[in-house]
Amino acid sequence: MVKALRRLMATLTFFALIIAGIKTLFEWVAESGDDDHEVFADDDHEAV
């Protein structure tokens, strides 16, 4: 039973690390300043 709990915790930790890595990657791309990756373009700079 203890082995099963350890394996479950290891699996959940592995998936949490994968999800955190993907989230960090998306945040890094969003902060790069390149508007090609944005879903919605900012209209503020076009209104000037």
Secondary structure, DSSP 8 states (H G I E B T S, - for coil): -HHHHHHHHHHHHHHHHHHHHHHHHHHHHHHT--GGG-SS--STTT--
